[in-house]
Every structure is written in C-alpha cells, then in structure tokens.
Amino acid sequence: MKLLKEFKEFAVKGNMMDMAIGIIIGASFNKVIDVLAKQVILPPLSLLSDGVNFESRKLILRDEVADATGTVTISEVAVAYGKLIEVFLDFLIIGFTIFIVVKFMNRLRNKAQDTDDVTVVTPKDIQLLSDLKDLMQEQNRLLKSNVSN
C-alpha cells in the first residue's frame, strides 16, 4: 500500500506528467533534428565536398570475393567513417540546438524571477521571498540604528 501511495503522490505532484511531456517532446525534437541534419545541412556539405555522400563513405579493408557463379564467398570488411561523420554532425546540431533552447529558457526564468521587472509577472513564491528579504533588511537597519543610539 505504501508503494501505491508513493506512486499517487508522484503522479499528482506532476512529476510523471512533466516526464511524459519531456519524453514526447524529446522524441519529436529528435525527428526535427534528424531532418535538419540529413536534409538541410548535409546536402550543402556534400555539394562543397564535390558531391561526396557522407553516408556511403567507407574505408575498405578487404574487398568482397565472389566465385565464378557470382556468389559472394567472402564478405567485404570496411570502416564506415561516413556514417560516423553524419552521426557526429547530428550530435553537434542537437547539442547546439539544446544549448540555444536552454539559454532562451534560462533568460525567461531569470526575467520572471526578477522582482524589479514589472513587464513580467513574478511568481508568488519569488515575490514572497523578495518581500521577506526586504522586511529583514528593514529590521536589520532599525536594529543597527537602535544599537548606535
């Protein structure tokens, strides 16, 4: 029963919903980045590199061997470095895009937490903490003035 109660608290607090939303958005974001890398960024790079298709680039260590009938008897052994280049570019694009999104979100969060900024509504918990800080500073100022007199 304790496990059920803990799960209920977890689900009600929103952690589960936040996690589900994050996973769904992450999966969609991955598709967007995949298309961005393969359909937008890699074709101009291929054009700049004289039409090289990165995905098919490989270093052949051993050619395949076929017998007289054309049946492959020994498979080709190759290092597919083109796929590595493609995956590395995907990684760089994803990393840079996430960096930009997090930077934008941090800017919005910092703006929302700034109690002096009247253009954005400050969350109540931040406002209460700011009011408490101001009251404590006023109290300290009053105490210092009483001690000095």
The 8 nearest C-alpha neighbors of each residue, nearest first, counted from 0:
[[1, 3, 2, 4, 5, 6, 7, 8],
 [0, 2, 4, 3, 5, 6, 7, 8],
 [1, 3, 5, 0, 4, 6, 7, 8],
 [2, 4, 6, 0, 1, 5, 7, 8],
 [3, 5, 1, 7, 2, 6, 0, 8],
 [6, 4, 2, 8, 7, 3, 9, 1],
 [7, 5, 9, 3, 8, 4, 10, 2],
 [6, 8, 4, 10, 9, 5, 11, 3],
 [9, 7, 5, 11, 6, 10, 12, 4],
 [8, 10, 6, 7, 12, 11, 14, 5],
 [11, 9, 7, 15, 8, 12, 13, 6],
 [10, 12, 8, 13, 9, 7, 14, 15],
 [13, 11, 9, 10, 14, 8, 15, 7],
 [12, 14, 16, 11, 15, 10, 17, 9],
 [15, 13, 17, 16, 12, 9, 18, 10],
 [14, 16, 18, 10, 13, 17, 19, 9],
 [15, 17, 19, 13, 18, 14, 20, 10],
 [18, 16, 14, 20, 15, 19, 13, 21],
 [17, 19, 21, 15, 16, 20, 14, 22],
 [20, 18, 16, 22, 21, 17, 15, 23],
 [19, 21, 23, 17, 18, 22, 16, 24],
 [22, 20, 18, 24, 19, 23, 25, 17],
 [21, 23, 25, 19, 20, 24, 26, 18],
 [24, 22, 20, 26, 25, 21, 19, 27],
 [23, 25, 27, 21, 26, 22, 28, 20],
 [26, 24, 28, 22, 23, 27, 21, 29],
 [25, 27, 29, 23, 28, 24, 22, 30],
 [28, 26, 24, 30, 29, 25, 23, 31],
 [27, 29, 25, 31, 30, 26, 24, 32],
 [28, 30, 26, 32, 27, 31, 33, 25],
 [31, 29, 33, 27, 28, 32, 34, 26],
 [32, 30, 28, 34, 33, 29, 35, 27],
 [31, 33, 35, 29, 34, 30, 36, 28],
 [32, 34, 30, 36, 31, 35, 29, 37],
 [35, 33, 37, 38, 31, 36, 32, 30],
 [36, 34, 32, 39, 33, 38, 37, 31],
 [35, 37, 40, 33, 34, 89, 39, 38],
 [38, 36, 34, 41, 35, 39, 33, 40],
 [37, 39, 34, 35, 36, 40, 42, 41],
 [40, 38, 35, 36, 37, 41, 42, 34],
 [39, 41, 36, 42, 43, 38, 37, 35],
 [40, 42, 44, 37, 43, 36, 45, 39],
 [41, 43, 45, 44, 40, 46, 39, 38],
 [44, 42, 46, 45, 41, 40, 47, 39],
 [45, 43, 41, 47, 46, 42, 48, 40],
 [44, 46, 50, 42, 51, 48, 43, 47],
 [45, 47, 50, 43, 49, 44, 48, 42],
 [48, 46, 44, 45, 49, 43, 50, 51],
 [47, 49, 45, 46, 50, 51, 44, 43],
 [50, 48, 46, 47, 51, 45, 44, 52],
 [51, 49, 46, 45, 48, 52, 47, 44],
 [50, 52, 45, 48, 49, 53, 46, 56],
 [51, 53, 54, 55, 45, 50, 56, 81],
 [54, 52, 81, 56, 55, 51, 85, 82],
 [53, 55, 81, 82, 52, 56, 85, 79],
 [54, 56, 53, 52, 81, 57, 82, 79],
 [57, 55, 81, 53, 54, 79, 80, 52],
 [58, 56, 79, 78, 80, 81, 59, 77],
 [57, 59, 78, 77, 60, 79, 80, 56],
 [60, 58, 77, 61, 76, 57, 78, 62],
 [59, 61, 77, 76, 58, 62, 78, 75],
 [60, 62, 76, 75, 59, 63, 77, 74],
 [63, 61, 75, 64, 59, 76, 60, 74],
 [62, 64, 75, 74, 73, 61, 65, 71],
 [63, 65, 73, 72, 71, 62, 74, 66],
 [66, 64, 71, 70, 69, 72, 63, 67],
 [65, 67, 69, 68, 70, 72, 71, 64],
 [66, 68, 69, 65, 70, 71, 64, 72],
 [67, 69, 66, 70, 65, 71, 72, 64],
 [70, 68, 65, 66, 67, 71, 72, 64],
 [71, 69, 65, 68, 66, 72, 67, 64],
 [72, 70, 65, 73, 64, 69, 66, 74],
 [71, 73, 65, 64, 70, 66, 74, 63],
 [74, 72, 64, 63, 71, 75, 65, 62],
 [75, 73, 63, 76, 71, 72, 64, 62],
 [74, 76, 63, 62, 61, 77, 73, 59],
 [75, 77, 61, 60, 59, 74, 62, 78],
 [78, 76, 59, 60, 58, 79, 57, 75],
 [77, 79, 58, 57, 80, 59, 76, 60],
 [80, 78, 57, 81, 82, 77, 56, 58],
 [79, 81, 83, 57, 82, 78, 56, 84],
 [82, 80, 56, 53, 54, 84, 83, 79],
 [81, 83, 54, 85, 84, 80, 79, 86],
 [84, 82, 80, 86, 81, 85, 87, 79],
 [85, 83, 81, 87, 82, 86, 88, 80],
 [84, 86, 82, 88, 83, 87, 89, 81],
 [85, 87, 89, 83, 88, 84, 82, 90],
 [88, 86, 90, 84, 89, 85, 83, 91],
 [87, 89, 91, 85, 90, 86, 92, 84],
 [90, 88, 86, 92, 87, 91, 36, 93],
 [89, 91, 87, 93, 88, 92, 94, 86],
 [92, 90, 88, 94, 93, 89, 95, 87],
 [91, 93, 89, 95, 90, 94, 96, 88],
 [94, 92, 96, 90, 91, 95, 97, 89],
 [95, 93, 91, 97, 92, 96, 90, 98],
 [94, 96, 98, 92, 97, 93, 91, 99],
 [95, 97, 93, 99, 98, 94, 92, 100],
 [96, 98, 100, 94, 99, 95, 101, 93],
 [97, 99, 95, 101, 96, 100, 102, 94],
 [98, 100, 102, 96, 97, 101, 103, 95],
 [101, 99, 97, 103, 102, 98, 104, 96],
 [102, 100, 104, 98, 103, 99, 105, 97],
 [101, 103, 99, 105, 100, 104, 98, 106],
 [102, 104, 106, 100, 101, 105, 99, 107],
 [105, 103, 101, 107, 106, 102, 108, 100],
 [106, 104, 108, 102, 107, 103, 109, 101],
 [105, 107, 103, 109, 104, 108, 110, 102],
 [106, 108, 110, 104, 105, 109, 111, 103],
 [109, 107, 105, 111, 110, 106, 104, 112],
 [110, 108, 112, 106, 111, 107, 105, 113],
 [109, 111, 107, 113, 108, 112, 106, 119],
 [112, 110, 108, 121, 109, 113, 119, 107],
 [113, 111, 109, 110, 121, 114, 108, 125],
 [114, 112, 110, 115, 111, 116, 109, 121],
 [113, 115, 116, 112, 121, 126, 129, 117],
 [114, 116, 113, 117, 112, 121, 118, 110],
 [117, 115, 114, 113, 118, 119, 110, 111],
 [116, 118, 119, 115, 120, 114, 121, 113],
 [119, 117, 116, 120, 110, 111, 115, 121],
 [120, 118, 117, 111, 121, 116, 110, 113],
 [121, 119, 122, 111, 118, 117, 116, 114],
 [120, 122, 111, 112, 114, 119, 126, 123],
 [123, 121, 125, 124, 126, 120, 112, 111],
 [124, 122, 126, 125, 127, 121, 128, 120],
 [123, 125, 127, 126, 122, 128, 121, 129],
 [126, 124, 128, 122, 123, 127, 129, 112],
 [125, 127, 123, 129, 124, 128, 130, 121],
 [128, 126, 130, 124, 129, 125, 123, 131],
 [129, 127, 131, 125, 130, 126, 132, 124],
 [128, 130, 126, 132, 127, 131, 125, 133],
 [131, 129, 127, 133, 132, 128, 126, 134],
 [132, 130, 128, 134, 129, 133, 135, 127],
 [131, 133, 129, 135, 130, 134, 128, 136],
 [132, 134, 130, 136, 131, 135, 137, 129],
 [135, 133, 137, 131, 136, 132, 138, 130],
 [136, 134, 138, 132, 137, 133, 139, 131],
 [135, 137, 139, 133, 138, 134, 140, 132],
 [138, 136, 140, 134, 135, 139, 133, 141],
 [137, 139, 135, 141, 140, 136, 134, 142],
 [140, 138, 142, 136, 141, 137, 135, 143],
 [139, 141, 137, 143, 138, 142, 136, 144],
 [142, 140, 138, 144, 139, 143, 137, 145],
 [143, 141, 139, 145, 144, 140, 138, 146],
 [144, 142, 146, 140, 145, 141, 139, 147],
 [143, 145, 141, 147, 142, 146, 140, 148],
 [146, 144, 142, 148, 143, 147, 141, 140],
 [147, 145, 143, 148, 144, 142, 141, 140],
 [146, 148, 144, 145, 143, 142, 141, 140],
 [147, 145, 146, 144, 143, 142, 141, 140]]
